[in-house]
């Protein structure tokens, strides 16, 4: 059996959490990635917010096309 690193498992967990619960994702990521300062946390939050806005814009475009 090939071994899976704890780093790889942590990354998989974070991807699932990001889709399921953004607050849980940030909490887990802050420990898993060992955020050392507030700027690192803020950078991660900015990425998450940007992805969320992008996803919402994409969904809105899909909804508009579906209703045409």
LOMARTI-12531 format. One record per residue (C-alpha): y, x, z; residue in three letters; residue number from 1. Coordinates in steps of 0.05 Angstrom, whole numbers. Each point is the difference from the previous one (the first is absolute). Example, Ala and Ser with C-alpha at 12.3 -4.5 7.8 and 13.67 -1.06 7.14 Angstrom:
// residues 2
        y        x        z   tigu   nutor
      -90      246      156    ALA       1
       69       27      -13    SER       2
END
This chain:
// residues 68
        y        x        z   tigu   nutor
        0        0        0    UNK       1
       68       28      -19    UNK       2
       50        2       57    UNK       3
       66      -36       -3    UNK       4
       57       34       35    UNK       5
       39      -36       54    UNK       6
       62       14      -42    UNK       7
      -30      -39      -59    UNK       8
      -21      -57       46    UNK       9
       69       -3       30    UNK      10
       32       -4      -69    UNK      11
      -47      -56      -20    UNK      12
       17      -38       65    UNK      13
       74        9      -14    UNK      14
       -6      -29      -70    UNK      15
      -36      -62       26    UNK      16
       49       -8       58    UNK      17
       60        6      -47    UNK      18
      -25      -62      -37    UNK      19
      -21      -37       63    UNK      20
       53       14       53    UNK      21
       59       45      -13    UNK      22
       17       10       74    UNK      23
      -72       21       15    UNK      24
        4       46      -60    UNK      25
       62       35       27    UNK      26
      -30        6       69    UNK      27
      -65       29      -26    UNK      28
       36       46      -50    UNK      29
       45       28       54    UNK      30
      -60       24       39    UNK      31
      -45       18      -59    UNK      32
       54       40      -35    UNK      33
       28       26       66    UNK      34
       73      -18      -13    UNK      35
       40       52       39    UNK      36
       69      -31       -4    UNK      37
       38      -64      -15    UNK      38
       19       24      -70    UNK      39
      -73        4      -21    UNK      40
      -11      -70       27    UNK      41
       62      -25      -36    UNK      42
      -23       32      -66    UNK      43
      -67      -36        6    UNK      44
       35      -66       15    UNK      45
       45        9      -61    UNK      46
      -60       12      -45    UNK      47
      -34      -62       28    UNK      48
       62      -43       -9    UNK      49
        9       25      -71    UNK      50
      -73      -16      -17    UNK      51
        8      -69       31    UNK      52
       63      -15      -42    UNK      53
      -34       26      -63    UNK      54
      -62      -43       14    UNK      55
       43      -61       13    UNK      56
       39       11      -65    UNK      57
      -64        8      -38    UNK      58
      -29      -64       29    UNK      59
       64      -38      -15    UNK      60
       -4       21      -73    UNK      61
      -72      -22       -3    UNK      62
       18      -68       31    UNK      63
       55      -10      -51    UNK      64
      -47       16      -58    UNK      65
      -54      -46       28    UNK      66
       49      -58        4    UNK      67
       24        6      -72    UNK      68
END
